[in-house]
Amino acid sequence: MSGTEKTKAQAEQAKGKAKEAMGRMVGNERMTADGHADQAKGNARQAKEDVKDTFRRH
């Protein structure tokens, strides 16, 4: 995985976790859902890069 994309994926996941936690703390369901969505985007970005790395090795 390229360093830049890996960093973006991890940042997006961290942002999502923080947003989800904040949403739960204040009782805002929309913020919680947005945080969960951000985490999913980060996971998808990381999975995409993992697939690219797999094909580069073979």
PDBQT receptor file of N, H, CA, C and O in Angstrom, charges set to zero:
ATOM      1  N   MET A   1       0.850  -1.166   0.000  1.00  0.00    +0.000 N 
ATOM      2  CA  MET A   1       0.000   0.000   0.000  1.00  0.00    +0.000 C 
ATOM      3  C   MET A   1       0.896   1.227   0.000  1.00  0.00    +0.000 C 
ATOM      4  O   MET A   1       1.865   1.311   0.755  1.00  0.00    +0.000 OA
ATOM      5  N   SER A   2       0.562   2.150  -0.837  1.00  0.00    +0.000 N 
ATOM      6  H   SER A   2      -0.225   2.082  -1.450  1.00  0.00    +0.000 HD
ATOM      7  CA  SER A   2       1.362   3.368  -0.874  1.00  0.00    +0.000 C 
ATOM      8  C   SER A   2       1.177   4.142   0.433  1.00  0.00    +0.000 C 
ATOM      9  O   SER A   2       0.107   4.115   1.040  1.00  0.00    +0.000 OA
ATOM     10  N   GLY A   3       2.216   4.816   0.841  1.00  0.00    +0.000 N 
ATOM     11  H   GLY A   3       3.086   4.838   0.347  1.00  0.00    +0.000 HD
ATOM     12  CA  GLY A   3       2.187   5.530   2.113  1.00  0.00    +0.000 C 
ATOM     13  C   GLY A   3       1.104   6.581   2.191  1.00  0.00    +0.000 C 
ATOM     14  O   GLY A   3       0.452   6.728   3.224  1.00  0.00    +0.000 OA
ATOM     15  N   THR A   4       0.907   7.312   1.110  1.00  0.00    +0.000 N 
ATOM     16  H   THR A   4       1.437   7.192   0.271  1.00  0.00    +0.000 HD
ATOM     17  CA  THR A   4      -0.092   8.382   1.101  1.00  0.00    +0.000 C 
ATOM     18  C   THR A   4      -1.500   7.821   1.250  1.00  0.00    +0.000 C 
ATOM     19  O   THR A   4      -2.288   8.320   2.053  1.00  0.00    +0.000 OA
ATOM     20  N   GLU A   5      -1.812   6.800   0.487  1.00  0.00    +0.000 N 
ATOM     21  H   GLU A   5      -1.171   6.395  -0.165  1.00  0.00    +0.000 HD
ATOM     22  CA  GLU A   5      -3.152   6.216   0.551  1.00  0.00    +0.000 C 
ATOM     23  C   GLU A   5      -3.396   5.535   1.895  1.00  0.00    +0.000 C 
ATOM     24  O   GLU A   5      -4.502   5.584   2.433  1.00  0.00    +0.000 OA
ATOM     25  N   LYS A   6      -2.355   4.900   2.431  1.00  0.00    +0.000 N 
ATOM     26  H   LYS A   6      -1.456   4.860   1.994  1.00  0.00    +0.000 HD
ATOM     27  CA  LYS A   6      -2.483   4.259   3.734  1.00  0.00    +0.000 C 
ATOM     28  C   LYS A   6      -2.794   5.303   4.798  1.00  0.00    +0.000 C 
ATOM     29  O   LYS A   6      -3.647   5.087   5.659  1.00  0.00    +0.000 OA
ATOM     30  N   THR A   7      -2.109   6.414   4.736  1.00  0.00    +0.000 N 
ATOM     31  H   THR A   7      -1.417   6.589   4.036  1.00  0.00    +0.000 HD
ATOM     32  CA  THR A   7      -2.324   7.497   5.690  1.00  0.00    +0.000 C 
ATOM     33  C   THR A   7      -3.734   8.068   5.558  1.00  0.00    +0.000 C 
ATOM     34  O   THR A   7      -4.394   8.341   6.560  1.00  0.00    +0.000 OA
ATOM     35  N   LYS A   8      -4.192   8.247   4.319  1.00  0.00    +0.000 N 
ATOM     36  H   LYS A   8      -3.656   8.025   3.505  1.00  0.00    +0.000 HD
ATOM     37  CA  LYS A   8      -5.547   8.766   4.102  1.00  0.00    +0.000 C 
ATOM     38  C   LYS A   8      -6.589   7.812   4.675  1.00  0.00    +0.000 C 
ATOM     39  O   LYS A   8      -7.550   8.246   5.310  1.00  0.00    +0.000 OA
ATOM     40  N   ALA A   9      -6.397   6.512   4.451  1.00  0.00    +0.000 N 
ATOM     41  H   ALA A   9      -5.616   6.160   3.935  1.00  0.00    +0.000 HD
ATOM     42  CA  ALA A   9      -7.348   5.518   4.948  1.00  0.00    +0.000 C 
ATOM     43  C   ALA A   9      -7.388   5.535   6.472  1.00  0.00    +0.000 C 
ATOM     44  O   ALA A   9      -8.466   5.509   7.067  1.00  0.00    +0.000 OA
ATOM     45  N   GLN A  10      -6.226   5.578   7.099  1.00  0.00    +0.000 N 
ATOM     46  H   GLN A  10      -5.351   5.599   6.616  1.00  0.00    +0.000 HD
ATOM     47  CA  GLN A  10      -6.178   5.588   8.558  1.00  0.00    +0.000 C 
ATOM     48  C   GLN A  10      -6.768   6.869   9.127  1.00  0.00    +0.000 C 
ATOM     49  O   GLN A  10      -7.445   6.839  10.154  1.00  0.00    +0.000 OA
ATOM     50  N   ALA A  11      -6.517   7.993   8.469  1.00  0.00    +0.000 N 
ATOM     51  H   ALA A  11      -5.967   8.018   7.634  1.00  0.00    +0.000 HD
ATOM     52  CA  ALA A  11      -7.070   9.265   8.931  1.00  0.00    +0.000 C 
ATOM     53  C   ALA A  11      -8.590   9.262   8.826  1.00  0.00    +0.000 C 
ATOM     54  O   ALA A  11      -9.280   9.750   9.721  1.00  0.00    +0.000 OA
ATOM     55  N   GLU A  12      -9.102   8.716   7.742  1.00  0.00    +0.000 N 
ATOM     56  H   GLU A  12      -8.541   8.320   7.015  1.00  0.00    +0.000 HD
ATOM     57  CA  GLU A  12     -10.550   8.665   7.555  1.00  0.00    +0.000 C 
ATOM     58  C   GLU A  12     -11.197   7.755   8.599  1.00  0.00    +0.000 C 
ATOM     59  O   GLU A  12     -12.272   8.060   9.116  1.00  0.00    +0.000 OA
ATOM     60  N   GLN A  13     -10.544   6.647   8.901  1.00  0.00    +0.000 N 
ATOM     61  H   GLN A  13      -9.671   6.399   8.481  1.00  0.00    +0.000 HD
ATOM     62  CA  GLN A  13     -11.066   5.745   9.922  1.00  0.00    +0.000 C 
ATOM     63  C   GLN A  13     -11.061   6.412  11.294  1.00  0.00    +0.000 C 
ATOM     64  O   GLN A  13     -12.031   6.300  12.043  1.00  0.00    +0.000 OA
ATOM     65  N   ALA A  14      -9.973   7.104  11.624  1.00  0.00    +0.000 N 
ATOM     66  H   ALA A  14      -9.184   7.194  11.015  1.00  0.00    +0.000 HD
ATOM     67  CA  ALA A  14      -9.873   7.786  12.920  1.00  0.00    +0.000 C 
ATOM     68  C   ALA A  14     -10.909   8.900  13.036  1.00  0.00    +0.000 C 
ATOM     69  O   ALA A  14     -11.535   9.072  14.081  1.00  0.00    +0.000 OA
ATOM     70  N   LYS A  15     -11.081   9.649  11.955  1.00  0.00    +0.000 N 
ATOM     71  H   LYS A  15     -10.573   9.509  11.105  1.00  0.00    +0.000 HD
ATOM     72  CA  LYS A  15     -12.075  10.727  11.940  1.00  0.00    +0.000 C 
ATOM     73  C   LYS A  15     -13.465  10.151  12.172  1.00  0.00    +0.000 C 
ATOM     74  O   LYS A  15     -14.262  10.712  12.924  1.00  0.00    +0.000 OA
ATOM     75  N   GLY A  16     -13.745   9.039  11.529  1.00  0.00    +0.000 N 
ATOM     76  H   GLY A  16     -13.097   8.583  10.919  1.00  0.00    +0.000 HD
ATOM     77  CA  GLY A  16     -15.049   8.400  11.692  1.00  0.00    +0.000 C 
ATOM     78  C   GLY A  16     -15.280   7.904  13.104  1.00  0.00    +0.000 C 
ATOM     79  O   GLY A  16     -16.378   8.047  13.642  1.00  0.00    +0.000 OA
ATOM     80  N   LYS A  17     -14.250   7.319  13.713  1.00  0.00    +0.000 N 
ATOM     81  H   LYS A  17     -13.358   7.203  13.276  1.00  0.00    +0.000 HD
ATOM     82  CA  LYS A  17     -14.382   6.833  15.088  1.00  0.00    +0.000 C 
ATOM     83  C   LYS A  17     -14.645   7.984  16.042  1.00  0.00    +0.000 C 
ATOM     84  O   LYS A  17     -15.479   7.878  16.941  1.00  0.00    +0.000 OA
ATOM     85  N   ALA A  18     -13.928   9.086  15.840  1.00  0.00    +0.000 N 
ATOM     86  H   ALA A  18     -13.250   9.172  15.110  1.00  0.00    +0.000 HD
ATOM     87  CA  ALA A  18     -14.117  10.255  16.703  1.00  0.00    +0.000 C 
ATOM     88  C   ALA A  18     -15.518  10.840  16.539  1.00  0.00    +0.000 C 
ATOM     89  O   ALA A  18     -16.183  11.182  17.516  1.00  0.00    +0.000 OA
ATOM     90  N   LYS A  19     -15.947  10.945  15.297  1.00  0.00    +0.000 N 
ATOM     91  H   LYS A  19     -15.406  10.667  14.503  1.00  0.00    +0.000 HD
ATOM     92  CA  LYS A  19     -17.277  11.513  15.027  1.00  0.00    +0.000 C 
ATOM     93  C   LYS A  19     -18.369  10.607  15.605  1.00  0.00    +0.000 C 
ATOM     94  O   LYS A  19     -19.347  11.092  16.173  1.00  0.00    +0.000 OA
ATOM     95  N   GLU A  20     -18.198   9.306  15.458  1.00  0.00    +0.000 N 
ATOM     96  H   GLU A  20     -17.403   8.912  14.996  1.00  0.00    +0.000 HD
ATOM     97  CA  GLU A  20     -19.184   8.367  15.992  1.00  0.00    +0.000 C 
ATOM     98  C   GLU A  20     -19.238   8.455  17.521  1.00  0.00    +0.000 C 
ATOM     99  O   GLU A  20     -20.321   8.466  18.106  1.00  0.00    +0.000 OA
ATOM    100  N   ALA A  21     -18.082   8.518  18.159  1.00  0.00    +0.000 N 
ATOM    101  H   ALA A  21     -17.201   8.509  17.684  1.00  0.00    +0.000 HD
ATOM    102  CA  ALA A  21     -18.036   8.621  19.619  1.00  0.00    +0.000 C 
ATOM    103  C   ALA A  21     -18.678   9.925  20.094  1.00  0.00    +0.000 C 
ATOM    104  O   ALA A  21     -19.427   9.935  21.071  1.00  0.00    +0.000 OA
ATOM    105  N   MET A  22     -18.383  11.007  19.407  1.00  0.00    +0.000 N 
ATOM    106  H   MET A  22     -17.774  10.999  18.614  1.00  0.00    +0.000 HD
ATOM    107  CA  MET A  22     -18.963  12.296  19.785  1.00  0.00    +0.000 C 
ATOM    108  C   MET A  22     -20.485  12.271  19.609  1.00  0.00    +0.000 C 
ATOM    109  O   MET A  22     -21.225  12.792  20.443  1.00  0.00    +0.000 OA
ATOM    110  N   GLY A  23     -20.932  11.668  18.529  1.00  0.00    +0.000 N 
ATOM    111  H   GLY A  23     -20.331  11.244  17.851  1.00  0.00    +0.000 HD
ATOM    112  CA  GLY A  23     -22.366  11.560  18.295  1.00  0.00    +0.000 C 
ATOM    113  C   GLY A  23     -23.073  10.772  19.388  1.00  0.00    +0.000 C 
ATOM    114  O   GLY A  23     -24.166  11.130  19.826  1.00  0.00    +0.000 OA
ATOM    115  N   ARG A  24     -22.432   9.696  19.816  1.00  0.00    +0.000 N 
ATOM    116  H   ARG A  24     -21.544   9.405  19.460  1.00  0.00    +0.000 HD
ATOM    117  CA  ARG A  24     -23.021   8.904  20.906  1.00  0.00    +0.000 C 
ATOM    118  C   ARG A  24     -23.028   9.686  22.210  1.00  0.00    +0.000 C 
ATOM    119  O   ARG A  24     -23.980   9.612  22.987  1.00  0.00    +0.000 OA
ATOM    120  N   MET A  25     -21.957  10.436  22.443  1.00  0.00    +0.000 N 
ATOM    121  H   MET A  25     -21.184  10.497  21.812  1.00  0.00    +0.000 HD
ATOM    122  CA  MET A  25     -21.837  11.185  23.693  1.00  0.00    +0.000 C 
ATOM    123  C   MET A  25     -22.930  12.242  23.810  1.00  0.00    +0.000 C 
ATOM    124  O   MET A  25     -23.510  12.428  24.879  1.00  0.00    +0.000 OA
ATOM    125  N   VAL A  26     -23.206  12.932  22.709  1.00  0.00    +0.000 N 
ATOM    126  H   VAL A  26     -22.734  12.781  21.840  1.00  0.00    +0.000 HD
ATOM    127  CA  VAL A  26     -24.205  14.008  22.770  1.00  0.00    +0.000 C 
ATOM    128  C   VAL A  26     -25.601  13.523  22.375  1.00  0.00    +0.000 C 
ATOM    129  O   VAL A  26     -26.559  14.295  22.422  1.00  0.00    +0.000 OA
ATOM    130  N   GLY A  27     -25.722  12.263  21.991  1.00  0.00    +0.000 N 
ATOM    131  H   GLY A  27     -24.944  11.636  21.953  1.00  0.00    +0.000 HD
ATOM    132  CA  GLY A  27     -27.029  11.724  21.630  1.00  0.00    +0.000 C 
ATOM    133  C   GLY A  27     -27.497  12.113  20.243  1.00  0.00    +0.000 C 
ATOM    134  O   GLY A  27     -28.701  12.146  19.985  1.00  0.00    +0.000 OA
ATOM    135  N   ASN A  28     -26.564  12.411  19.339  1.00  0.00    +0.000 N 
ATOM    136  H   ASN A  28     -25.586  12.384  19.548  1.00  0.00    +0.000 HD
ATOM    137  CA  ASN A  28     -26.906  12.813  17.977  1.00  0.00    +0.000 C 
ATOM    138  C   ASN A  28     -26.761  11.605  17.049  1.00  0.00    +0.000 C 
ATOM    139  O   ASN A  28     -25.649  11.207  16.703  1.00  0.00    +0.000 OA
ATOM    140  N   GLU A  29     -27.887  11.035  16.657  1.00  0.00    +0.000 N 
ATOM    141  H   GLU A  29     -28.791  11.359  16.938  1.00  0.00    +0.000 HD
ATOM    142  CA  GLU A  29     -27.866   9.830  15.836  1.00  0.00    +0.000 C 
ATOM    143  C   GLU A  29     -27.284  10.079  14.444  1.00  0.00    +0.000 C 
ATOM    144  O   GLU A  29     -26.619   9.208  13.884  1.00  0.00    +0.000 OA
ATOM    145  N   ARG A  30     -27.527  11.238  13.901  1.00  0.00    +0.000 N 
ATOM    146  H   ARG A  30     -28.067  11.945  14.357  1.00  0.00    +0.000 HD
ATOM    147  CA  ARG A  30     -27.009  11.547  12.568  1.00  0.00    +0.000 C 
ATOM    148  C   ARG A  30     -25.480  11.615  12.577  1.00  0.00    +0.000 C 
ATOM    149  O   ARG A  30     -24.825  11.102  11.670  1.00  0.00    +0.000 OA
ATOM    150  N   MET A  31     -24.923  12.245  13.596  1.00  0.00    +0.000 N 
ATOM    151  H   MET A  31     -25.455  12.662  14.333  1.00  0.00    +0.000 HD
ATOM    152  CA  MET A  31     -23.474  12.334  13.699  1.00  0.00    +0.000 C 
ATOM    153  C   MET A  31     -22.870  10.937  13.884  1.00  0.00    +0.000 C 
ATOM    154  O   MET A  31     -21.815  10.632  13.327  1.00  0.00    +0.000 OA
ATOM    155  N   THR A  32     -23.538  10.104  14.660  1.00  0.00    +0.000 N 
ATOM    156  H   THR A  32     -24.395  10.351  15.112  1.00  0.00    +0.000 HD
ATOM    157  CA  THR A  32     -23.082   8.733  14.860  1.00  0.00    +0.000 C 
ATOM    158  C   THR A  32     -23.072   7.980  13.534  1.00  0.00    +0.000 C 
ATOM    159  O   THR A  32     -22.119   7.264  13.225  1.00  0.00    +0.000 OA
ATOM    160  N   ALA A  33     -24.127   8.145  12.761  1.00  0.00    +0.000 N 
ATOM    161  H   ALA A  33     -24.901   8.727  13.012  1.00  0.00    +0.000 HD
ATOM    162  CA  ALA A  33     -24.214   7.482  11.463  1.00  0.00    +0.000 C 
ATOM    163  C   ALA A  33     -23.164   8.005  10.496  1.00  0.00    +0.000 C 
ATOM    164  O   ALA A  33     -22.565   7.233   9.748  1.00  0.00    +0.000 OA
ATOM    165  N   ASP A  34     -22.940   9.309  10.507  1.00  0.00    +0.000 N 
ATOM    166  H   ASP A  34     -23.426   9.937  11.114  1.00  0.00    +0.000 HD
ATOM    167  CA  ASP A  34     -21.903   9.898   9.646  1.00  0.00    +0.000 C 
ATOM    168  C   ASP A  34     -20.526   9.354  10.014  1.00  0.00    +0.000 C 
ATOM    169  O   ASP A  34     -19.711   9.077   9.134  1.00  0.00    +0.000 OA
ATOM    170  N   GLY A  35     -20.267   9.202  11.301  1.00  0.00    +0.000 N 
ATOM    171  H   GLY A  35     -20.928   9.427  12.016  1.00  0.00    +0.000 HD
ATOM    172  CA  GLY A  35     -18.996   8.653  11.743  1.00  0.00    +0.000 C 
ATOM    173  C   GLY A  35     -18.815   7.224  11.278  1.00  0.00    +0.000 C 
ATOM    174  O   GLY A  35     -17.730   6.826  10.853  1.00  0.00    +0.000 OA
ATOM    175  N   HIS A  36     -19.878   6.465  11.364  1.00  0.00    +0.000 N 
ATOM    176  H   HIS A  36     -20.758   6.789  11.709  1.00  0.00    +0.000 HD
ATOM    177  CA  HIS A  36     -19.825   5.075  10.894  1.00  0.00    +0.000 C 
ATOM    178  C   HIS A  36     -19.566   5.041   9.384  1.00  0.00    +0.000 C 
ATOM    179  O   HIS A  36     -18.814   4.191   8.907  1.00  0.00    +0.000 OA
ATOM    180  N   ALA A  37     -20.169   5.939   8.645  1.00  0.00    +0.000 N 
ATOM    181  H   ALA A  37     -20.780   6.629   9.032  1.00  0.00    +0.000 HD
ATOM    182  CA  ALA A  37     -19.970   6.010   7.197  1.00  0.00    +0.000 C 
ATOM    183  C   ALA A  37     -18.532   6.386   6.863  1.00  0.00    +0.000 C 
ATOM    184  O   ALA A  37     -17.950   5.835   5.928  1.00  0.00    +0.000 OA
ATOM    185  N   ASP A  38     -17.958   7.311   7.609  1.00  0.00    +0.000 N 
ATOM    186  H   ASP A  38     -18.431   7.758   8.368  1.00  0.00    +0.000 HD
ATOM    187  CA  ASP A  38     -16.563   7.702   7.392  1.00  0.00    +0.000 C 
ATOM    188  C   ASP A  38     -15.628   6.516   7.631  1.00  0.00    +0.000 C 
ATOM    189  O   ASP A  38     -14.666   6.318   6.889  1.00  0.00    +0.000 OA
ATOM    190  N   GLN A  39     -15.914   5.736   8.661  1.00  0.00    +0.000 N 
ATOM    191  H   GLN A  39     -16.696   5.897   9.263  1.00  0.00    +0.000 HD
ATOM    192  CA  GLN A  39     -15.097   4.552   8.923  1.00  0.00    +0.000 C 
ATOM    193  C   GLN A  39     -15.205   3.565   7.768  1.00  0.00    +0.000 C 
ATOM    194  O   GLN A  39     -14.208   2.963   7.371  1.00  0.00    +0.000 OA
ATOM    195  N   ALA A  40     -16.396   3.399   7.234  1.00  0.00    +0.000 N 
ATOM    196  H   ALA A  40     -17.206   3.888   7.557  1.00  0.00    +0.000 HD
ATOM    197  CA  ALA A  40     -16.599   2.478   6.110  1.00  0.00    +0.000 C 
ATOM    198  C   ALA A  40     -15.825   2.945   4.880  1.00  0.00    +0.000 C 
ATOM    199  O   ALA A  40     -15.256   2.127   4.157  1.00  0.00    +0.000 OA
ATOM    200  N   LYS A  41     -15.800   4.251   4.640  1.00  0.00    +0.000 N 
ATOM    201  H   LYS A  41     -16.262   4.916   5.228  1.00  0.00    +0.000 HD
ATOM    202  CA  LYS A  41     -15.027   4.783   3.512  1.00  0.00    +0.000 C 
ATOM    203  C   LYS A  41     -13.541   4.497   3.697  1.00  0.00    +0.000 C 
ATOM    204  O   LYS A  41     -12.856   4.109   2.751  1.00  0.00    +0.000 OA
ATOM    205  N   GLY A  42     -13.051   4.686   4.905  1.00  0.00    +0.000 N 
ATOM    206  H   GLY A  42     -13.608   5.001   5.674  1.00  0.00    +0.000 HD
ATOM    207  CA  GLY A  42     -11.645   4.401   5.192  1.00  0.00    +0.000 C 
ATOM    208  C   GLY A  42     -11.327   2.925   5.000  1.00  0.00    +0.000 C 
ATOM    209  O   GLY A  42     -10.277   2.575   4.461  1.00  0.00    +0.000 OA
ATOM    210  N   ASN A  43     -12.230   2.066   5.439  1.00  0.00    +0.000 N 
ATOM    211  H   ASN A  43     -13.083   2.351   5.877  1.00  0.00    +0.000 HD
ATOM    212  CA  ASN A  43     -12.038   0.623   5.262  1.00  0.00    +0.000 C 
ATOM    213  C   ASN A  43     -12.039   0.256   3.784  1.00  0.00    +0.000 C 
ATOM    214  O   ASN A  43     -11.245  -0.578   3.349  1.00  0.00    +0.000 OA
ATOM    215  N   ALA A  44     -12.924   0.872   3.014  1.00  0.00    +0.000 N 
ATOM    216  H   ALA A  44     -13.569   1.550   3.367  1.00  0.00    +0.000 HD
ATOM    217  CA  ALA A  44     -12.982   0.588   1.581  1.00  0.00    +0.000 C 
ATOM    218  C   ALA A  44     -11.712   1.061   0.880  1.00  0.00    +0.000 C 
ATOM    219  O   ALA A  44     -11.193   0.368   0.005  1.00  0.00    +0.000 OA
ATOM    220  N   ARG A  45     -11.215   2.220   1.253  1.00  0.00    +0.000 N 
ATOM    221  H   ARG A  45     -11.636   2.782   1.964  1.00  0.00    +0.000 HD
ATOM    222  CA  ARG A  45      -9.973   2.741   0.662  1.00  0.00    +0.000 C 
ATOM    223  C   ARG A  45      -8.813   1.796   0.966  1.00  0.00    +0.000 C 
ATOM    224  O   ARG A  45      -7.985   1.516   0.100  1.00  0.00    +0.000 OA
ATOM    225  N   GLN A  46      -8.761   1.310   2.203  1.00  0.00    +0.000 N 
ATOM    226  H   GLN A  46      -9.434   1.538   2.907  1.00  0.00    +0.000 HD
ATOM    227  CA  GLN A  46      -7.691   0.405   2.591  1.00  0.00    +0.000 C 
ATOM    228  C   GLN A  46      -7.809  -0.923   1.841  1.00  0.00    +0.000 C 
ATOM    229  O   GLN A  46      -6.797  -1.471   1.403  1.00  0.00    +0.000 OA
ATOM    230  N   ALA A  47      -9.011  -1.440   1.688  1.00  0.00    +0.000 N 
ATOM    231  H   ALA A  47      -9.833  -0.995   2.043  1.00  0.00    +0.000 HD
ATOM    232  CA  ALA A  47      -9.214  -2.691   0.960  1.00  0.00    +0.000 C 
ATOM    233  C   ALA A  47      -8.802  -2.540  -0.504  1.00  0.00    +0.000 C 
ATOM    234  O   ALA A  47      -8.202  -3.446  -1.081  1.00  0.00    +0.000 OA
ATOM    235  N   LYS A  48      -9.125  -1.399  -1.099  1.00  0.00    +0.000 N 
ATOM    236  H   LYS A  48      -9.613  -0.662  -0.630  1.00  0.00    +0.000 HD
ATOM    237  CA  LYS A  48      -8.743  -1.135  -2.492  1.00  0.00    +0.000 C 
ATOM    238  C   LYS A  48      -7.229  -1.172  -2.641  1.00  0.00    +0.000 C 
ATOM    239  O   LYS A  48      -6.702  -1.771  -3.578  1.00  0.00    +0.000 OA
ATOM    240  N   GLU A  49      -6.541  -0.531  -1.717  1.00  0.00    +0.000 N 
ATOM    241  H   GLU A  49      -6.969  -0.044  -0.956  1.00  0.00    +0.000 HD
ATOM    242  CA  GLU A  49      -5.078  -0.504  -1.781  1.00  0.00    +0.000 C 
ATOM    243  C   GLU A  49      -4.481  -1.886  -1.536  1.00  0.00    +0.000 C 
ATOM    244  O   GLU A  49      -3.459  -2.232  -2.129  1.00  0.00    +0.000 OA
ATOM    245  N   ASP A  50      -5.107  -2.679  -0.669  1.00  0.00    +0.000 N 
ATOM    246  H   ASP A  50      -5.937  -2.398  -0.187  1.00  0.00    +0.000 HD
ATOM    247  CA  ASP A  50      -4.629  -4.037  -0.431  1.00  0.00    +0.000 C 
ATOM    248  C   ASP A  50      -4.734  -4.886  -1.698  1.00  0.00    +0.000 C 
ATOM    249  O   ASP A  50      -3.840  -5.680  -1.991  1.00  0.00    +0.000 OA
ATOM    250  N   VAL A  51      -5.816  -4.719  -2.444  1.00  0.00    +0.000 N 
ATOM    251  H   VAL A  51      -6.542  -4.074  -2.206  1.00  0.00    +0.000 HD
ATOM    252  CA  VAL A  51      -5.997  -5.450  -3.697  1.00  0.00    +0.000 C 
ATOM    253  C   VAL A  51      -4.940  -5.008  -4.710  1.00  0.00    +0.000 C 
ATOM    254  O   VAL A  51      -4.353  -5.839  -5.402  1.00  0.00    +0.000 OA
ATOM    255  N   LYS A  52      -4.703  -3.714  -4.794  1.00  0.00    +0.000 N 
ATOM    256  H   LYS A  52      -5.180  -3.039  -4.232  1.00  0.00    +0.000 HD
ATOM    257  CA  LYS A  52      -3.681  -3.207  -5.718  1.00  0.00    +0.000 C 
ATOM    258  C   LYS A  52      -2.307  -3.770  -5.360  1.00  0.00    +0.000 C 
ATOM    259  O   LYS A  52      -1.539  -4.148  -6.245  1.00  0.00    +0.000 OA
ATOM    260  N   ASP A  53      -1.998  -3.825  -4.064  1.00  0.00    +0.000 N 
ATOM    261  H   ASP A  53      -2.622  -3.517  -3.346  1.00  0.00    +0.000 HD
ATOM    262  CA  ASP A  53      -0.713  -4.377  -3.630  1.00  0.00    +0.000 C 
ATOM    263  C   ASP A  53      -0.583  -5.849  -3.983  1.00  0.00    +0.000 C 
ATOM    264  O   ASP A  53       0.491  -6.305  -4.375  1.00  0.00    +0.000 OA
ATOM    265  N   THR A  54      -1.667  -6.587  -3.847  1.00  0.00    +0.000 N 
ATOM    266  H   THR A  54      -2.540  -6.216  -3.529  1.00  0.00    +0.000 HD
ATOM    267  CA  THR A  54      -1.652  -8.011  -4.163  1.00  0.00    +0.000 C 
ATOM    268  C   THR A  54      -1.331  -8.221  -5.639  1.00  0.00    +0.000 C 
ATOM    269  O   THR A  54      -0.535  -9.096  -5.980  1.00  0.00    +0.000 OA
ATOM    270  N   PHE A  55      -1.936  -7.435  -6.508  1.00  0.00    +0.000 N 
ATOM    271  H   PHE A  55      -2.583  -6.724  -6.231  1.00  0.00    +0.000 HD
ATOM    272  CA  PHE A  55      -1.674  -7.583  -7.936  1.00  0.00    +0.000 C 
ATOM    273  C   PHE A  55      -0.277  -7.112  -8.328  1.00  0.00    +0.000 C 
ATOM    274  O   PHE A  55       0.301  -7.625  -9.286  1.00  0.00    +0.000 OA
ATOM    275  N   ARG A  56       0.260  -6.159  -7.612  1.00  0.00    +0.000 N 
ATOM    276  H   ARG A  56      -0.209  -5.742  -6.833  1.00  0.00    +0.000 HD
ATOM    277  CA  ARG A  56       1.618  -5.694  -7.903  1.00  0.00    +0.000 C 
ATOM    278  C   ARG A  56       2.658  -6.758  -7.570  1.00  0.00    +0.000 C 
ATOM    279  O   ARG A  56       3.682  -6.870  -8.246  1.00  0.00    +0.000 OA
ATOM    280  N   ARG A  57       2.392  -7.532  -6.535  1.00  0.00    +0.000 N 
ATOM    281  H   ARG A  57       1.561  -7.441  -5.986  1.00  0.00    +0.000 HD
ATOM    282  CA  ARG A  57       3.343  -8.567  -6.115  1.00  0.00    +0.000 C 
ATOM    283  C   ARG A  57       3.362  -9.768  -7.050  1.00  0.00    +0.000 C 
ATOM    284  O   ARG A  57       4.351 -10.499  -7.095  1.00  0.00    +0.000 OA
ATOM    285  N   HIS A  58       2.282  -9.981  -7.798  1.00  0.00    +0.000 N 
ATOM    286  H   HIS A  58       1.479  -9.387  -7.761  1.00  0.00    +0.000 HD
ATOM    287  CA  HIS A  58       2.220 -11.184  -8.650  1.00  0.00    +0.000 C 
ATOM    288  C   HIS A  58       2.378 -10.851 -10.091  1.00  0.00    +0.000 C 
ATOM    289  O   HIS A  58       2.349 -11.744 -10.938  1.00  0.00    +0.000 OA
TER     290      HIS A  58
